[in-house]
Amino acid sequence: MLQTVFKSIIIITSVITILFTANSCSNKKQVHQHTEKEVTTYYTCSMHPQVQQPNPGNCPICGMKLIKAEKTAKPKPDELLLSDQQIRLGNITVDTIGNSILGDETVLPATINFNQRLSNIISSRVMGRIERLHFKNVGDYVAKGQNLFDIYSEELNNAKQEYILAIQQQKELGNSIIDFQQLIQSARNKLQLWGMSNAQINQLSKSKNAPTTTSFYSNASGYITSLDVKEGEYVMEGGSVVQLADLSTLWVEAQVYTSELSKIDPNETAMVKIPDMPGTQFNGKIEFVNPEINTETRINLIRIAIPNANHHLKPGMPAYVYIKGTQRNAISLPIDAVIRDGNGATVWIKTGKNTFKSKMVQVGLEVENRIEITGGLNAGDVVVTTGAYLINSEYIFKNGAKPMDGMKM
């Protein structure tokens, strides 16, 4: 009887042990599942992603409500993993790069000047005194054929008297003794050489009276750029009276440093912009490249002719000359996509879903907001084009060092 009771107790104890062990395993499994859930789910702040808490609440930094997030696979040590929200808030965009046409452009400071080919000097054909100037201001416009100045010249007056006298003697004596026709023609030629027009000479033969002053007319049109004599002053034979400039075409003279001469193609078309007149631009051929370099400034001079039909442009106005260089097929990125420091230049490339990696590149030509990539990338790479600096800062914040520290080109 006692033995039977003892066996029953042993059986009951075994059953209880089995049930307890099964229940314990079940509880451990639930705890393990709960722990895994806590590991894969956390709460973070959209403004401070470094805040990661197992339970909902408010951000301890800014007080914003924490949002639920799921942990994904851990990125490689040299990669950075961002959430969808971080990418959206950071305005991070990527682009698959490829070859494109890229060319440099040289910008040169310039000044608008007179077109010397269209400039004229009106000089006196005879020595005499300027009795009257009909244009007395620099900048006045003189049309071709207008009376420019009146001069008193003893030599010219004597020649006019000789001409009138020869005509009178021919009428009185004829050509029986002396060939007066030859004398008349000789006197007429002298008056023409001294600047008198045929109309003025014909008027002498009709009036038979020689005025003491002679009017001289402009043989060109243009604006007065220089008044070289004043009323009452004497002028020598061949002396300049006024200088005229035709402003229908102007010269744009640009300064070029010797280091930039190799970039200038003399046969290239240049674009000229006038900063004082926004929106105004002209295209013109490079007409002249000075073969001599200033030994003090190391500056050369190039010249472009531009039209000025409305005379809106004035000599002395500043200008900029844009000359395009050789166009070439190259890989290029927006300048903001490239991070440059003392170690070199780097970009961020996309390696997977929301994962990014820094890569060192070699850069070349910069044109406006684009930069040429000469090495380190290949066509087809997916590169961060906006938000590269934010990714770089996030990497430094999480890892405590720059992604390319210790690396060399």
C-alpha positions as CSV (number, residue, x, y, z in Angstrom):
1,M,0.0,0.0,0.0
2,L,2.8,2.4,0.9
3,Q,4.7,1.5,-2.2
4,T,1.6,2.3,-4.4
5,V,1.2,5.7,-2.8
6,F,4.9,6.5,-3.3
7,K,4.7,5.6,-7.1
8,S,1.6,7.9,-7.4
9,I,3.5,10.8,-5.9
10,I,6.4,10.3,-8.3
11,I,4.1,10.2,-11.3
12,I,2.3,13.4,-10.2
13,T,5.7,15.2,-9.6
14,S,6.9,14.2,-13.1
15,V,3.7,15.6,-14.7
16,I,4.1,18.9,-12.8
17,T,7.7,19.1,-13.9
18,I,6.9,18.5,-17.5
19,L,4.1,21.2,-17.5
20,F,6.3,23.7,-15.7
21,T,9.1,23.1,-18.2
22,A,6.7,23.5,-21.2
23,N,5.3,26.7,-19.7
24,S,8.7,28.1,-19.1
25,C,9.8,27.4,-22.7
26,S,6.7,29.1,-23.9
27,N,7.3,32.2,-21.8
28,K,10.9,32.3,-23.0
29,K,9.7,32.1,-26.6
30,Q,7.3,35.0,-26.0
31,V,10.0,37.1,-24.3
32,H,12.4,36.4,-27.2
33,Q,9.7,37.4,-29.7
34,H,9.0,40.5,-27.7
35,T,12.7,41.4,-27.6
36,E,13.0,41.0,-31.3
37,K,10.0,43.3,-31.8
38,E,11.7,45.9,-29.6
39,V,14.9,45.5,-31.6
40,T,13.3,46.0,-35.0
41,T,10.9,48.8,-33.9
42,Y,11.9,52.1,-32.3
43,Y,10.7,55.7,-32.0
44,T,12.8,58.6,-33.4
45,C,12.5,62.4,-34.0
46,S,12.2,63.6,-37.5
47,M,14.4,66.6,-36.7
48,H,16.9,64.7,-34.6
49,P,17.3,61.2,-36.0
50,Q,20.0,60.4,-33.5
51,V,17.2,60.1,-30.8
52,Q,16.1,56.4,-30.7
53,Q,13.8,55.2,-28.0
54,P,11.9,51.9,-27.5
55,N,8.7,53.6,-26.5
56,P,6.6,56.5,-27.9
57,G,6.9,59.9,-26.4
58,N,8.4,63.3,-27.1
59,C,11.9,64.2,-28.3
60,P,14.1,65.2,-25.4
61,I,15.8,67.8,-27.6
62,C,13.0,69.7,-29.4
63,G,9.9,68.3,-27.7
64,M,8.3,67.1,-31.0
65,K,6.3,63.9,-30.9
66,L,8.4,60.8,-31.8
67,I,7.5,58.8,-34.8
68,K,7.6,55.0,-35.3
69,A,10.4,53.6,-37.4
70,E,11.6,50.2,-38.4
71,K,15.2,49.1,-38.3
72,T,16.7,47.6,-41.4
73,A,19.8,45.7,-42.1
74,K,22.9,47.4,-40.7
75,P,24.9,49.2,-43.4
76,K,28.6,48.6,-44.1
77,P,31.1,50.6,-42.1
78,D,31.9,53.0,-44.9
79,E,28.2,53.5,-45.9
80,L,25.5,55.7,-44.5
81,L,21.9,54.6,-44.1
82,L,19.1,57.2,-44.1
83,S,15.4,56.8,-43.6
84,D,12.9,57.8,-46.2
85,Q,11.9,60.8,-44.1
86,Q,15.5,62.0,-43.8
87,I,15.9,61.8,-47.6
88,R,12.7,63.7,-48.1
89,L,13.4,66.4,-45.5
90,G,17.0,66.8,-46.7
91,N,15.9,67.2,-50.3
92,I,18.4,64.6,-51.3
93,T,18.2,63.7,-55.0
94,V,20.3,61.5,-57.2
95,D,21.0,61.3,-60.9
96,T,22.5,58.6,-63.2
97,I,25.4,60.4,-64.8
98,G,26.5,60.2,-68.4
99,N,28.6,62.1,-70.9
100,S,27.5,65.6,-72.0
101,I,28.9,68.4,-74.0
102,L,31.0,70.7,-71.9
103,G,33.1,73.7,-72.9
104,D,34.9,76.5,-71.1
105,E,34.1,80.2,-71.5
106,T,36.5,83.0,-71.1
107,V,35.1,86.3,-69.7
108,L,37.2,89.4,-70.4
109,P,36.8,93.0,-69.2
110,A,36.6,95.4,-72.1
111,T,36.0,99.1,-73.0
112,I,34.0,100.5,-75.9
113,N,36.2,102.8,-78.1
114,F,35.9,104.7,-81.4
115,N,36.4,102.7,-84.6
116,Q,39.6,104.3,-85.8
117,R,38.9,103.2,-89.3
118,L,35.9,105.5,-89.4
119,S,37.6,108.5,-87.8
120,N,38.6,111.6,-89.8
121,I,40.8,114.6,-89.3
122,I,39.6,117.8,-91.0
123,S,42.7,119.8,-91.6
124,S,43.4,123.2,-93.3
125,R,44.8,123.1,-96.8
126,V,46.4,126.6,-96.4
127,M,48.0,128.6,-93.7
128,G,45.7,131.3,-92.2
129,R,43.7,132.6,-89.3
130,I,40.4,130.9,-88.3
131,E,37.8,133.6,-88.5
132,R,34.8,131.5,-87.5
133,L,34.1,128.0,-86.3
134,H,30.6,126.9,-87.1
135,F,30.8,124.0,-84.6
136,K,32.3,124.8,-81.2
137,N,31.4,121.8,-79.0
138,V,32.9,118.4,-78.7
139,G,30.2,115.9,-79.4
140,D,28.4,118.0,-82.0
141,Y,27.4,116.1,-85.1
142,V,28.7,117.3,-88.4
143,A,27.1,116.1,-91.6
144,K,29.1,115.7,-94.8
145,G,29.0,119.0,-96.8
146,Q,28.3,121.3,-93.9
147,N,30.2,124.5,-93.5
148,L,32.9,123.8,-90.9
149,F,35.0,126.9,-90.6
150,D,35.9,130.2,-92.3
151,I,39.6,131.1,-92.8
152,Y,41.5,134.2,-93.8
153,S,44.5,133.3,-95.8
154,E,46.7,135.8,-97.8
155,E,48.1,133.0,-100.0
156,L,44.6,131.8,-100.9
157,N,43.3,135.4,-101.5
158,N,46.3,136.0,-103.9
159,A,45.5,132.9,-105.8
160,K,41.8,133.9,-106.1
161,Q,42.9,137.3,-107.5
162,E,45.2,135.6,-110.0
163,Y,42.3,133.5,-111.2
164,I,39.9,136.5,-111.6
165,L,42.6,138.5,-113.3
166,A,43.3,135.7,-115.8
167,I,39.7,135.5,-116.7
168,Q,39.5,139.3,-117.2
169,Q,42.6,139.4,-119.4
170,Q,41.3,136.6,-121.6
171,K,38.1,138.6,-122.2
172,E,40.1,141.7,-123.0
173,L,43.0,140.3,-125.0
174,G,41.9,136.9,-126.1
175,N,44.4,134.2,-126.8
176,S,46.3,135.8,-129.6
177,I,49.4,136.7,-127.7
178,I,49.2,134.6,-124.5
179,D,47.4,131.4,-123.9
180,F,45.2,132.7,-121.0
181,Q,43.2,129.5,-121.0
182,Q,46.2,127.7,-119.7
183,L,46.7,130.4,-117.0
184,I,43.1,130.1,-116.0
185,Q,43.3,126.4,-115.7
186,S,46.5,126.6,-113.7
187,A,45.0,129.1,-111.3
188,R,41.9,126.9,-111.0
189,N,43.9,123.9,-110.1
190,K,45.7,125.8,-107.4
191,L,42.5,126.8,-105.8
192,Q,41.2,123.2,-105.9
193,L,44.4,121.9,-104.3
194,W,43.9,124.4,-101.5
195,G,40.4,123.1,-100.8
196,M,38.0,125.3,-102.7
197,S,35.1,123.5,-104.3
198,N,34.1,123.8,-108.0
199,A,31.0,125.7,-106.9
200,Q,33.1,128.3,-105.0
201,I,35.5,128.7,-107.9
202,N,32.6,129.2,-110.4
203,Q,31.2,131.8,-108.1
204,L,34.5,133.7,-108.3
205,S,34.3,133.8,-112.1
206,K,30.8,135.1,-112.0
207,S,31.1,137.7,-109.3
208,K,34.6,138.8,-110.2
209,N,35.0,139.6,-106.6
210,A,37.2,137.7,-104.1
211,P,35.9,137.7,-100.5
212,T,38.6,138.0,-97.8
213,T,37.5,134.9,-96.0
214,T,37.0,131.4,-97.5
215,S,34.5,128.8,-96.2
216,F,35.6,125.2,-95.9
217,Y,33.1,122.3,-95.8
218,S,33.3,119.0,-94.1
219,N,34.3,116.1,-96.4
220,A,33.0,113.5,-93.9
221,S,30.2,112.9,-91.4
222,G,30.7,112.2,-87.7
223,Y,30.7,113.5,-84.1
224,I,33.4,116.0,-83.1
225,T,35.8,114.2,-80.8
226,S,38.4,117.0,-80.7
227,L,38.5,120.8,-81.5
228,D,42.2,121.5,-82.2
229,V,41.9,125.3,-82.8
230,K,39.8,128.2,-81.6
231,E,38.5,131.2,-83.4
232,G,41.2,133.8,-84.0
233,E,44.0,131.3,-83.9
234,Y,46.4,130.7,-86.8
235,V,46.6,127.3,-88.3
236,M,49.5,126.0,-90.4
237,E,49.1,124.3,-93.8
238,G,48.0,120.7,-93.0
239,G,47.2,121.6,-89.4
240,S,44.2,119.8,-87.8
241,V,41.1,121.8,-87.2
242,V,38.6,119.2,-85.9
243,Q,38.5,115.4,-85.5
244,L,35.3,113.5,-86.4
245,A,34.3,110.0,-85.5
246,D,31.5,107.9,-87.1
247,L,29.7,106.0,-84.3
248,S,27.8,103.7,-86.5
249,T,30.4,101.0,-85.7
250,L,32.4,100.8,-82.5
251,W,35.4,98.8,-81.3
252,V,35.2,96.7,-78.2
253,E,38.8,96.3,-76.9
254,A,39.3,93.6,-74.3
255,Q,42.3,92.9,-72.2
256,V,43.8,89.3,-72.2
257,Y,46.5,88.0,-69.8
258,T,49.2,86.0,-71.5
259,S,48.2,83.0,-69.5
260,E,44.8,83.1,-71.3
261,L,46.0,83.7,-74.8
262,S,46.1,79.9,-75.6
263,K,42.3,79.8,-74.9
264,I,41.5,82.5,-77.5
265,D,40.7,81.3,-81.0
266,P,41.2,84.3,-83.4
267,N,38.6,82.9,-85.7
268,E,36.0,82.5,-82.9
269,T,32.8,84.6,-82.6
270,A,32.7,86.6,-79.4
271,M,29.6,87.8,-77.5
272,V,29.7,91.3,-76.0
273,K,27.5,92.3,-73.1
274,I,27.0,95.9,-71.8
275,P,26.5,96.0,-68.0
276,D,25.1,99.6,-68.2
277,M,22.4,98.4,-70.6
278,P,21.0,95.1,-69.2
279,G,19.8,92.7,-71.8
280,T,21.9,94.3,-74.5
281,Q,24.4,92.0,-76.3
282,F,26.1,91.7,-79.6
283,N,27.9,89.0,-81.5
284,G,31.0,89.9,-83.5
285,K,34.2,88.4,-85.0
286,I,37.5,89.0,-83.4
287,E,39.1,91.4,-85.9
288,F,42.5,92.0,-84.3
289,V,44.8,90.4,-81.8
290,N,47.7,92.7,-80.8
291,P,51.0,90.9,-81.6
292,E,52.8,92.8,-78.9
293,I,52.4,92.2,-75.2
294,N,52.8,94.9,-72.6
295,T,56.0,94.0,-70.8
296,E,54.8,95.7,-67.6
297,T,51.3,94.4,-67.2
298,R,51.6,91.2,-69.3
299,I,48.4,92.1,-71.0
300,N,47.4,91.7,-74.6
301,L,44.6,93.3,-76.5
302,I,41.9,91.9,-78.7
303,R,39.4,93.9,-80.7
304,I,35.8,93.2,-81.8
305,A,33.7,95.5,-84.0
306,I,30.0,95.8,-83.1
307,P,27.2,97.8,-84.8
308,N,25.7,100.9,-83.2
309,A,23.0,101.9,-85.6
310,N,20.9,103.8,-83.0
311,H,24.0,105.5,-81.5
312,H,22.9,104.2,-78.0
313,L,26.4,103.0,-77.2
314,K,29.0,105.6,-76.3
315,P,32.8,105.3,-76.4
316,G,34.2,104.8,-72.9
317,M,31.4,102.5,-71.7
318,P,32.5,99.3,-70.0
319,A,31.7,95.9,-71.5
320,Y,32.4,92.2,-71.1
321,V,33.5,89.9,-73.8
322,Y,32.6,86.2,-73.7
323,I,34.6,83.8,-75.8
324,K,33.7,80.1,-75.9
325,G,36.5,77.6,-75.8
326,T,36.7,74.1,-77.3
327,Q,33.6,72.0,-76.7
328,R,34.2,68.4,-75.5
329,N,32.3,65.3,-74.4
330,A,32.8,64.8,-70.7
331,I,31.2,63.6,-67.5
332,S,30.0,66.6,-65.5
333,L,28.0,67.2,-62.3
334,P,26.5,70.3,-60.5
335,I,29.1,72.1,-58.6
336,D,27.2,71.5,-55.3
337,A,27.4,67.8,-55.8
338,V,31.2,67.8,-55.3
339,I,32.6,68.3,-51.8
340,R,36.1,69.8,-51.8
341,D,38.5,70.0,-48.9
342,G,42.2,69.7,-48.1
343,N,42.2,66.0,-49.0
344,G,40.7,66.4,-52.4
345,A,37.2,66.2,-54.0
346,T,34.5,63.7,-53.1
347,V,31.0,62.8,-54.2
348,W,28.3,60.6,-52.6
349,I,27.0,57.7,-54.7
350,K,23.9,55.6,-54.0
351,T,24.9,52.0,-53.3
352,G,21.4,50.6,-52.3
353,K,18.0,51.5,-51.0
354,N,18.7,54.5,-48.8
355,T,22.4,53.7,-48.5
356,F,25.1,56.0,-49.7
357,K,28.9,55.9,-49.9
358,S,31.5,58.6,-50.3
359,K,33.9,58.3,-53.3
360,M,36.9,60.4,-54.2
361,V,37.0,61.9,-57.7
362,Q,39.3,64.0,-59.9
363,V,37.8,67.3,-61.2
364,G,38.6,69.4,-64.2
365,L,37.0,72.3,-66.0
366,E,34.3,74.4,-64.3
367,V,31.7,76.1,-66.5
368,E,29.0,78.1,-64.8
369,N,27.3,75.7,-62.4
370,R,28.8,72.5,-63.8
371,I,32.1,70.8,-63.0
372,E,33.9,68.2,-65.1
373,I,34.7,64.8,-63.5
374,T,38.0,63.5,-65.0
375,G,38.4,60.4,-62.9
376,G,36.7,58.3,-60.1
377,L,33.3,57.9,-61.7
378,N,31.9,56.1,-64.7
379,A,28.9,56.6,-66.8
380,G,25.9,54.9,-65.1
381,D,26.9,55.7,-61.5
382,V,24.1,57.1,-59.4
383,V,25.4,60.2,-57.8
384,V,23.8,62.5,-55.2
385,T,23.2,65.8,-56.9
386,T,21.5,67.8,-54.1
387,G,22.0,67.4,-50.4
388,A,25.6,66.0,-50.6
389,Y,26.7,68.3,-47.8
390,L,23.9,67.2,-45.5
391,I,24.8,63.5,-46.1
392,N,28.4,64.4,-45.4
393,S,27.5,66.1,-42.1
394,E,25.3,63.2,-41.1
395,Y,28.1,60.8,-41.7
396,I,30.5,62.9,-39.5
397,F,27.8,63.2,-36.8
398,K,27.3,59.4,-36.6
399,N,30.9,58.2,-37.1
400,G,32.9,61.1,-35.7
401,A,35.2,61.4,-38.7
402,K,35.1,62.5,-42.3
403,P,34.4,59.6,-44.8
404,M,37.7,60.1,-46.6
405,D,40.0,60.8,-43.7
406,G,43.4,59.2,-44.2
407,M,42.8,58.6,-47.9
408,K,44.9,60.2,-50.7
409,M,44.2,60.7,-54.3
